[in-house]
């Protein structure tokens, strides 16, 4: 349940432009569920919004390796 809370907080923070807060929440979420592709995808989005293309690509590759459907998100 906490994973979902941290994920939700991360996405809300990212949508509000609070990218450091978003990353911090998503760090807590992924620590609880390291193979959750949706969290990895959210982390890729945050890295992209931060201008970190390499970090975004890395997170996206992890998400797609777990769930290929994220290739088309």
MARKOLBA-937250 format. One record per residue (C-alpha): residue in one letter; x, y, z. Coordinates in pm, whole numbers, always signed. Example, Ala and Ser with C-alpha at 12.3 -4.5 7.8 and 13.67 -1.06 7.14 Angstrom:
// MARKOLBA-937250
 code     px     py     pz
    A  +1230   -450   +780
    S  +1367   -106   +714
END
This chain:
// MARKOLBA-937250
 code     px     py     pz
    X     +0     +0     +0
    X   +282   +242    +80
    X   +431   +174   -263
    X   +110   +299   -423
    X   +110   +607   -200
    X   +471   +690   -287
    X   +405   +631   -656
    X    +96   +854   -650
    X   +281  +1129   -463
    X   +566  +1106   -712
    X   +338  +1141  -1012
    X   +144  +1429   -855
    X   +468  +1609   -768
    X   +603  +1556  -1121
    X   +284  +1693  -1274
    X   +318  +2000  -1049
    X   +680  +2050  -1160
    X   +827  +1949   -824
    X  +1075  +1711   -982
    X  +1312  +1657   -689
    X  +1016  +1572   -466
    X   +882  +1342   -738
    X  +1212  +1158   -766
    X  +1235  +1117   -390
    X   +886   +964   -370
    X   +956   +733   -663
    X  +1283   +625   -500
    X  +1085   +510   -197
    X   +834   +333   -420
    X  +1094   +146   -625
    X  +1277    +39   -307
    X   +961   -149   -212
    X   +889   -293   -559
    X  +1210   -293   -768
    X  +1050   -478  -1058
    X   +741   -259  -1095
    X   +749   -136  -1454
    X   +500   +145  -1388
    X   +728   +297  -1123
    X  +1026   +267  -1356
    X   +826   +436  -1632
    X   +733   +721  -1395
    X  +1101   +755  -1301
    X  +1189   +772  -1672
    X   +936  +1053  -1713
    X  +1083  +1248  -1423
    X  +1437  +1210  -1555
    X  +1318  +1331  -1895
    X  +1149  +1635  -1739
    X  +1474  +1706  -1554
    X  +1655  +1713  -1888
    X  +1844  +1393  -1813
    X  +1797  +1199  -2137
    X  +2049   +930  -2044
    X  +1880   +868  -1709
    X  +1538   +864  -1874
    X  +1653   +610  -2131
    X  +1803   +390  -1862
    X  +1483   +384  -1657
    X  +1270   +328  -1967
    X  +1487    +33  -2076
    X  +1434   -127  -1735
    X  +1057    -75  -1757
    X  +1036   -221  -2109
    X  +1248   -521  -2009
    X   +991   -602  -1740
    X   +681   -513  -1942
    X   +721   -458  -2318
    X   +390   -267  -2332
    X   +572    +35  -2187
    X   +756    +64  -2519
    X   +440   +221  -2663
    X   +337   +451  -2376
END
